[in-house]
Amino acid sequence: MQTIVQILATELDKNEEHVQNVINLLDEGNTVPFIARYRKEMHGTMDDQTIRTLADRLTYLRNLDARRTEVKTSISNQGKLTDELAQKIDEAATLAEVEDLYRPYKQKRRTRATVAREKGLEPLAELLYAQNAGCPAPTIAARDYIDEEKGVESIEAALQGASDIIAEWISDDADIRKRLRDFYFKRAHLQSAAANKNPEDTVYRNYYEFDSPVSKIQGHQVLAVNRGEREEVLKVSITVGREETVEIIARRVIKKPVCASAAFVHTAVEDAYDRLIAPSMEREIRAALTETASEGAIGQFALNLKPLLMQPPVKGFVTMGLDPGYRMGCKVAIVDATGKVLDTTVVYPTYGERQKQECIQKLATLIKKHKVQHIAIGNGTASRETEAMTVELIATLGKGAGVSYMIVNEAGASVYSASKLAAEEFPEYDVNLRSAVSIARRLQDPLAELVKIDPKSIGVGQYQHDMPQNRLGEALDGVVEDCVNAVGVDVNTASAPLLARVAGLNAGVAANIVKYREENGSFSSRKQLMKVPKLGAKAFEQCAGFLRVPESKTVLDNTAVHPESYAAAERLLELCGYTMKEVKEGKLAQLRTRVGDYGTEKAAAACGVGVPTLSDVVGELMKPGRDPRDELPAPVLRTDVLEIKDLKHGMELKGTVRNVIDFGAFIDIGVHQDGLVHVSQISDRFIRHPSEALSVGDVVTVWVKEVDEKKKRISLTMRKEKLDL
């Protein structure tokens, strides 16, 4: 039997020693970002996602081991554990297989078979099920079991009880269940139909007459029919050829040559399938499909979340945030280049032409007063009207003003603005104005602002409310943690929620860092972090490399070089003829070349580190204080707006990917309604999923394929040659 390390190494195609090292590091309490970044020599440069996958599978396999032990102990306590059964349990590769083997020994609720056993009919069932040569006909064998005191008043009653017992044996047979499970996944179909005879035209209309092989059904289809069933709009079932399925069982239990009780046993086979196995299999298959679909949706949500968080910040500009609305007006907040609130107000551009012009005049005055350069508009209710007003506003200001705008995904802004955190951050502002501040800051630094919001509230997934919430939360929290640590955090400006996402820190320690900063002034070095209450040696080891101290006299404190590698960095500079002053001045353009000339492995040995760590140190020394997001394409800022009626077939547009889902991607093209690029229209090459070619935040060129103004649907293509198809 393979060990857990061997299983993980095979599944991940990794070296067993590296896998064992990661397990040891995790068991010692090290965080995934720390392991991925600062222990590369120990794991062969696995990335953070691979390490998280390993950690998830490790948990599953350890739980599987624990369950094997529990099951064997339970069966042993019953005096029924054989060496053969113990071996089968040890070799079971999934929890489902372990439960199948445990099924016959598991304490059950009172069943028909239980009642039959109480009537003394188990010996009759054993006799008939054995199908031995010379076995009497069932009706003859049953005569000896008629006992009115026990409630067995006739031959028919005795045979019915024996059949119930045999049916339960068949249903509990682990091998039969495994064969049928495999058969269902290969041959069964999932079907759905409208729950009512005259269904309304709902979002589930595509599933009113739906039929898909279980082996080919898409995750989003599974989640759609599940929701439709819960809302009582759809009826859903799993169908499979009954005769074939019964025959699979019969081949397992009907012995050759056929004896007198074979026909009786075959009838019990049919009863076992119809009454016990088929309903159970349908539940199992539905549950397995849902679990797979949920994992896929969670994975896609995580995949979309990462580029959203890693969108390039629009730093260094005074920004106006507009939170559109009808009844309550449009909330306005102006923040400076660091995100500090300068001014707030409320305007009413949707109340009428006069109010709109008043709004334009008022905002123009504020823009001039505070030298606003960018406007961030939330994409919620009334955003279309607010965008149109903003275009008029920019025209009024004139091209010389250099003002542009961008539609910002406001998902979760209302959740944040009503939170305890927002109340603590902005006690002087009401809930509505807080959301306008959040929208402005999302343009300036999406990551720093979005970490304040539960990632499940950020709208870049599908069916997120149908997911196992704990599992979804774990996956998305992992993405946020990876993004925050990949970028690094300025310890002197970061909010407590942002600091709490740094490896090794939690909400309590993050709050202590902020409190220490407020009481003692800005941190002047990484070492000073050790003075923060409850930030011990282990926490410092985990977090230090991800925290930046721009004010430090030690330039390495403003890089991703870990303090444990400072001596190696200094030795490297010495070998290559550089000084720390030149690092600070950004004069190390030739460092990598000089390391290559010296010999990478030789330099690593001289510095006392591995080659991967040396390579990372070189990169950091060449660009101290760098933000990896700055290397990504800049977001699209606009000065005008299109209406859906302006769109024409074949029109070429630039757009930003807002969401990637199983069947395509939604693109913001500067119209209030996002356009859909179907998966078949994304690439010239075959792709199984849109995520193979697109990520949230990508800036792409698209062509208008079809427009339905009435339904507000825009069909786009990224394949110009497919425009007329």
Secondary structure as UniProt FT lines:
FT   HELIX           4..12
FT   HELIX           16..27
FT   TURN            28..29
FT   HELIX           32..38
FT   HELIX           40..43
FT   HELIX           48..77
FT   TURN            78..79
FT   HELIX           83..91
FT   HELIX           95..102
FT   HELIX           103..105
FT   HELIX           112..118
FT   TURN            119..120
FT   HELIX           122..130
FT   TURN            133..134
FT   HELIX           138..141
FT   HELIX           142..145
FT   HELIX           148..150
FT   HELIX           155..172
FT   HELIX           174..187
FT   STRAND          189..194
FT   TURN            203..204
FT   HELIX           205..207
FT   STRAND          209..213
FT   TURN            214..216
FT   HELIX           219..230
FT   TURN            231..232
FT   STRAND          234..239
FT   HELIX           242..253
FT   TURN            260..261
FT   HELIX           262..271
FT   HELIX           272..277
FT   HELIX           278..309
FT   STRAND          319..323
FT   TURN            327..328
FT   STRAND          330..335
FT   TURN            337..338
FT   STRAND          341..347
FT   TURN            349..350
FT   HELIX           353..370
FT   STRAND          374..378
FT   TURN            381..382
FT   HELIX           383..397
FT   HELIX           399..401
FT   STRAND          404..408
FT   TURN            411..412
FT   HELIX           413..417
FT   HELIX           420..425
FT   TURN            427..428
FT   HELIX           431..444
FT   HELIX           446..450
FT   TURN            451..452
FT   HELIX           455..457
FT   HELIX           464..466
FT   HELIX           469..487
FT   STRAND          489..490
FT   TURN            491..493
FT   HELIX           496..500
FT   TURN            503..504
FT   HELIX           507..520
FT   HELIX           527..531
FT   TURN            533..534
FT   HELIX           537..543
FT   HELIX           544..546
FT   STRAND          547..548
FT   TURN            550..551
FT   HELIX           555..558
FT   HELIX           563..565
FT   HELIX           566..576
FT   HELIX           580..584
FT   TURN            585..586
FT   TURN            589..590
FT   HELIX           591..598
FT   HELIX           600..607
FT   HELIX           611..622
FT   TURN            624..625
FT   HELIX           628..631
FT   HELIX           644..646
FT   TURN            649..650
FT   STRAND          652..661
FT   TURN            662..663
FT   STRAND          664..668
FT   STRAND          675..678
FT   HELIX           679..681
FT   HELIX           690..692
FT   TURN            696..697
FT   STRAND          699..708
FT   TURN            709..712
FT   STRAND          713..717
FT   HELIX           720..722
FT   TURN            723..724
//
